[in-house]
Each structure stands twice: as structure tokens, then as C-alpha cells.
Amino acid sequence: MSERVRARLRLLHDEYVSAVNSAVEEGREDLVERLVADYPDAALRVMAEYDEVPDAA
């Protein structure tokens, strides 16, 4: 995986952590669940954007 993808994934992670923390502080369990469920797809989109998605074997 390229450093560019790693950097983008770190940024995505930080964005989601911040959003989840804010949702927890607000008592928004529904939003926490939605963010947690959406994160893997968002990470895959980042990797696909840079053609870094591994082939399923």
C-alpha cells in the first residue's frame, strides 16, 4: 500500500474517531452505529480511489 493511501486512511480514521466521539458526547447512539457501520465502506472507497483494493481470492 502506498504512503499516499496510508495517509488518506489515517485522515479518514481521524475524521471518523472525531465524529464518533462527538456523537457519543451528544448521546447519539444511532449516529455512532451508523458511523461504525459506514467506516469499512469508506476505507474501501479510499483504497479504490487509488486502485489499491486487493483482489478477492
N, CA, C and O atoms as CSV, one atom per row, in Angstrom:
chain,resi,resn,atom,element,x,y,z
A,1,MET,N,N,0.853,-1.172,0.000
A,1,MET,CA,C,0.000,0.000,0.000
A,1,MET,C,C,0.899,1.235,0.000
A,1,MET,O,O,1.877,1.305,0.745
A,2,SER,N,N,0.566,2.172,-0.816
A,2,SER,CA,C,1.391,3.374,-0.934
A,2,SER,C,C,1.241,4.280,0.294
A,2,SER,O,O,0.253,4.211,1.025
A,3,GLU,N,N,2.235,5.114,0.492
A,3,GLU,CA,C,2.184,6.070,1.616
A,3,GLU,C,C,1.026,7.050,1.438
A,3,GLU,O,O,0.437,7.504,2.418
A,4,ARG,N,N,0.705,7.370,0.198
A,4,ARG,CA,C,-0.412,8.278,-0.076
A,4,ARG,C,C,-1.726,7.686,0.437
A,4,ARG,O,O,-2.537,8.384,1.046
A,5,VAL,N,N,-1.924,6.396,0.185
A,5,VAL,CA,C,-3.143,5.733,0.658
A,5,VAL,C,C,-3.131,5.640,2.177
A,5,VAL,O,O,-4.150,5.886,2.823
A,6,ARG,N,N,-1.996,5.290,2.745
A,6,ARG,CA,C,-1.897,5.224,4.217
A,6,ARG,C,C,-2.246,6.568,4.849
A,6,ARG,O,O,-2.964,6.626,5.848
A,7,ALA,N,N,-1.737,7.640,4.265
A,7,ALA,CA,C,-2.014,8.976,4.803
A,7,ALA,C,C,-3.503,9.297,4.710
A,7,ALA,O,O,-4.083,9.849,5.645
A,8,ARG,N,N,-4.116,8.952,3.587
A,8,ARG,CA,C,-5.545,9.221,3.413
A,8,ARG,C,C,-6.376,8.378,4.380
A,8,ARG,O,O,-7.380,8.851,4.914
A,9,LEU,N,N,-5.958,7.134,4.605
A,9,LEU,CA,C,-6.670,6.279,5.550
A,9,LEU,C,C,-6.522,6.783,6.985
A,9,LEU,O,O,-7.464,6.702,7.774
A,10,ARG,N,N,-5.338,7.303,7.321
A,10,ARG,CA,C,-5.159,7.892,8.664
A,10,ARG,C,C,-6.081,9.090,8.844
A,10,ARG,O,O,-6.693,9.256,9.899
A,11,LEU,N,N,-6.179,9.920,7.818
A,11,LEU,CA,C,-7.067,11.077,7.874
A,11,LEU,C,C,-8.522,10.634,8.024
A,11,LEU,O,O,-9.266,11.191,8.831
A,12,LEU,N,N,-8.916,9.641,7.249
A,12,LEU,CA,C,-10.275,9.114,7.353
A,12,LEU,C,C,-10.537,8.590,8.761
A,12,LEU,O,O,-11.585,8.861,9.347
A,13,HIS,N,N,-9.588,7.846,9.293
A,13,HIS,CA,C,-9.710,7.311,10.653
A,13,HIS,C,C,-9.905,8.443,11.656
A,13,HIS,O,O,-10.804,8.392,12.495
A,14,ASP,N,N,-9.066,9.453,11.564
A,14,ASP,CA,C,-9.161,10.588,12.486
A,14,ASP,C,C,-10.513,11.286,12.374
A,14,ASP,O,O,-11.092,11.687,13.383
A,15,GLU,N,N,-11.018,11.431,11.145
A,15,GLU,CA,C,-12.318,12.063,10.939
A,15,GLU,C,C,-13.433,11.254,11.588
A,15,GLU,O,O,-14.324,11.811,12.230
A,16,TYR,N,N,-13.375,9.935,11.416
A,16,TYR,CA,C,-14.405,9.082,11.997
A,16,TYR,C,C,-14.313,9.045,13.520
A,16,TYR,O,O,-15.339,9.068,14.199
A,17,VAL,N,N,-13.103,8.987,14.064
A,17,VAL,CA,C,-12.948,8.997,15.520
A,17,VAL,C,C,-13.552,10.273,16.092
A,17,VAL,O,O,-14.269,10.227,17.092
A,18,SER,N,N,-13.271,11.393,15.473
A,18,SER,CA,C,-13.821,12.664,15.942
A,18,SER,C,C,-15.345,12.669,15.868
A,18,SER,O,O,-16.019,13.105,16.801
A,19,ALA,N,N,-15.880,12.183,14.753
A,19,ALA,CA,C,-17.331,12.148,14.584
A,19,ALA,C,C,-17.984,11.216,15.601
A,19,ALA,O,O,-19.022,11.551,16.172
A,20,VAL,N,N,-17.386,10.050,15.831
A,20,VAL,CA,C,-17.932,9.103,16.807
A,20,VAL,C,C,-17.865,9.701,18.210
A,20,VAL,O,O,-18.827,9.608,18.971
A,21,ASN,N,N,-16.743,10.308,18.551
A,21,ASN,CA,C,-16.623,10.924,19.874
A,21,ASN,C,C,-17.671,12.004,20.079
A,21,ASN,O,O,-18.265,12.097,21.153
A,22,SER,N,N,-17.902,12.813,19.072
A,22,SER,CA,C,-18.927,13.857,19.176
A,22,SER,C,C,-20.313,13.245,19.346
A,22,SER,O,O,-21.114,13.717,20.152
A,23,ALA,N,N,-20.587,12.199,18.587
A,23,ALA,CA,C,-21.889,11.536,18.685
A,23,ALA,C,C,-22.085,10.925,20.070
A,23,ALA,O,O,-23.183,10.982,20.623
A,24,VAL,N,N,-21.029,10.342,20.632
A,24,VAL,CA,C,-21.110,9.767,21.974
A,24,VAL,C,C,-21.409,10.865,22.988
A,24,VAL,O,O,-22.263,10.694,23.857
A,25,GLU,N,N,-20.711,11.987,22.879
A,25,GLU,CA,C,-20.931,13.105,23.804
A,25,GLU,C,C,-22.362,13.614,23.739
A,25,GLU,O,O,-22.921,14.051,24.745
A,26,GLU,N,N,-22.958,13.554,22.538
A,26,GLU,CA,C,-24.330,14.025,22.348
A,26,GLU,C,C,-25.362,12.954,22.684
A,26,GLU,O,O,-26.564,13.213,22.631
A,27,GLY,N,N,-24.899,11.753,23.031
A,27,GLY,CA,C,-25.823,10.667,23.330
A,27,GLY,C,C,-26.510,10.107,22.105
A,27,GLY,O,O,-27.600,9.543,22.201
A,28,ARG,N,N,-25.880,10.258,20.956
A,28,ARG,CA,C,-26.474,9.815,19.692
A,28,ARG,C,C,-26.003,8.418,19.320
A,28,ARG,O,O,-25.197,8.246,18.406
A,29,GLU,N,N,-26.514,7.420,20.036
A,29,GLU,CA,C,-26.144,6.029,19.773
A,29,GLU,C,C,-26.452,5.631,18.330
A,29,GLU,O,O,-25.700,4.872,17.719
A,30,ASP,N,N,-27.556,6.143,17.787
A,30,ASP,CA,C,-27.926,5.825,16.407
A,30,ASP,C,C,-26.852,6.289,15.431
A,30,ASP,O,O,-26.523,5.579,14.481
A,31,LEU,N,N,-26.311,7.473,15.664
A,31,LEU,CA,C,-25.272,8.009,14.800
A,31,LEU,C,C,-23.961,7.244,14.972
A,31,LEU,O,O,-23.242,7.011,14.000
A,32,VAL,N,N,-23.656,6.859,16.194
A,32,VAL,CA,C,-22.454,6.059,16.443
A,32,VAL,C,C,-22.530,4.766,15.638
A,32,VAL,O,O,-21.577,4.398,14.952
A,33,GLU,N,N,-23.665,4.080,15.725
A,33,GLU,CA,C,-23.835,2.822,14.997
A,33,GLU,C,C,-23.708,3.017,13.495
A,33,GLU,O,O,-23.094,2.197,12.813
A,34,ARG,N,N,-24.277,4.086,12.980
A,34,ARG,CA,C,-24.206,4.354,11.542
A,34,ARG,C,C,-22.779,4.646,11.106
A,34,ARG,O,O,-22.340,4.155,10.066
A,35,LEU,N,N,-22.048,5.441,11.885
A,35,LEU,CA,C,-20.656,5.751,11.559
A,35,LEU,C,C,-19.788,4.498,11.591
A,35,LEU,O,O,-18.958,4.286,10.707
A,36,VAL,N,N,-19.983,3.675,12.610
A,36,VAL,CA,C,-19.208,2.441,12.728
A,36,VAL,C,C,-19.501,1.524,11.544
A,36,VAL,O,O,-18.586,0.904,11.002
A,37,ALA,N,N,-20.753,1.432,11.143
A,37,ALA,CA,C,-21.124,0.578,10.020
A,37,ALA,C,C,-20.592,1.117,8.693
A,37,ALA,O,O,-20.274,0.339,7.794
A,38,ASP,N,N,-20.492,2.423,8.565
A,38,ASP,CA,C,-20.076,3.049,7.309
A,38,ASP,C,C,-18.562,3.060,7.113
A,38,ASP,O,O,-18.085,3.118,5.980
A,39,TYR,N,N,-17.811,3.004,8.200
A,39,TYR,CA,C,-16.354,3.157,8.113
A,39,TYR,C,C,-15.674,2.173,7.161
A,39,TYR,O,O,-14.865,2.609,6.341
A,40,PRO,N,N,-15.956,0.871,7.225
A,40,PRO,CA,C,-15.268,-0.050,6.304
A,40,PRO,C,C,-15.506,0.292,4.832
A,40,PRO,O,O,-14.586,0.204,4.019
A,41,ASP,N,N,-16.726,0.678,4.491
A,41,ASP,CA,C,-17.009,1.054,3.104
A,41,ASP,C,C,-16.258,2.320,2.713
A,41,ASP,O,O,-15.770,2.434,1.589
A,42,ALA,N,N,-16.167,3.264,3.630
A,42,ALA,CA,C,-15.427,4.496,3.347
A,42,ALA,C,C,-13.948,4.197,3.122
A,42,ALA,O,O,-13.321,4.780,2.237
A,43,ALA,N,N,-13.391,3.288,3.925
A,43,ALA,CA,C,-11.982,2.915,3.759
A,43,ALA,C,C,-11.773,2.218,2.417
A,43,ALA,O,O,-10.777,2.470,1.739
A,44,LEU,N,N,-12.695,1.349,2.029
A,44,LEU,CA,C,-12.585,0.688,0.729
A,44,LEU,C,C,-12.669,1.693,-0.419
A,44,LEU,O,O,-11.979,1.551,-1.429
A,45,ARG,N,N,-13.519,2.708,-0.256
A,45,ARG,CA,C,-13.608,3.736,-1.300
A,45,ARG,C,C,-12.277,4.469,-1.458
A,45,ARG,O,O,-11.857,4.768,-2.576
A,46,VAL,N,N,-11.617,4.758,-0.336
A,46,VAL,CA,C,-10.308,5.412,-0.399
A,46,VAL,C,C,-9.324,4.532,-1.157
A,46,VAL,O,O,-8.610,5.010,-2.038
A,47,MET,N,N,-9.287,3.247,-0.816
A,47,MET,CA,C,-8.353,2.349,-1.483
A,47,MET,C,C,-8.692,2.197,-2.964
A,47,MET,O,O,-7.789,2.140,-3.800
A,48,ALA,N,N,-9.967,2.131,-3.296
A,48,ALA,CA,C,-10.381,2.010,-4.688
A,48,ALA,C,C,-10.021,3.263,-5.478
A,48,ALA,O,O,-9.662,3.193,-6.653
A,49,GLU,N,N,-10.120,4.387,-4.823
A,49,GLU,CA,C,-9.785,5.666,-5.449
A,49,GLU,C,C,-8.336,5.650,-5.961
A,49,GLU,O,O,-8.018,6.282,-6.968
A,50,TYR,N,N,-7.485,4.936,-5.267
A,50,TYR,CA,C,-6.083,4.862,-5.640
A,50,TYR,C,C,-5.711,3.499,-6.205
A,50,TYR,O,O,-4.535,3.140,-6.263
A,51,ASP,N,N,-6.753,2.722,-6.632
A,51,ASP,CA,C,-6.532,1.396,-7.205
A,51,ASP,C,C,-5.703,0.506,-6.308
A,51,ASP,O,O,-4.812,-0.203,-6.776
A,52,GLU,N,N,-5.991,0.542,-5.024
A,52,GLU,CA,C,-5.224,-0.238,-4.058
A,52,GLU,C,C,-6.046,-1.363,-3.445
A,52,GLU,O,O,-5.581,-2.023,-2.516
A,53,VAL,N,N,-7.253,-1.597,-3.944
A,53,VAL,CA,C,-8.084,-2.652,-3.364
A,53,VAL,C,C,-7.520,-3.992,-3.785
A,53,VAL,O,O,-7.364,-4.245,-4.980
A,54,PRO,N,N,-7.209,-4.865,-2.824
A,54,PRO,CA,C,-6.668,-6.182,-3.185
A,54,PRO,C,C,-7.721,-7.031,-3.872
A,54,PRO,O,O,-8.914,-6.902,-3.595
A,55,ASP,N,N,-7.277,-7.896,-4.766
A,55,ASP,CA,C,-8.190,-8.825,-5.431
A,55,ASP,C,C,-8.694,-9.859,-4.447
A,55,ASP,O,O,-7.938,-10.363,-3.617
A,56,ALA,N,N,-9.974,-10.171,-4.545
A,56,ALA,CA,C,-10.522,-11.217,-3.692
A,56,ALA,C,C,-10.121,-12.561,-4.295
A,56,ALA,O,O,-10.327,-12.805,-5.484
A,57,ALA,N,N,-9.551,-13.418,-3.472
A,57,ALA,CA,C,-9.114,-14.713,-3.980
A,57,ALA,C,C,-9.829,-15.826,-3.276
A,57,ALA,O,O,-9.591,-16.997,-3.571
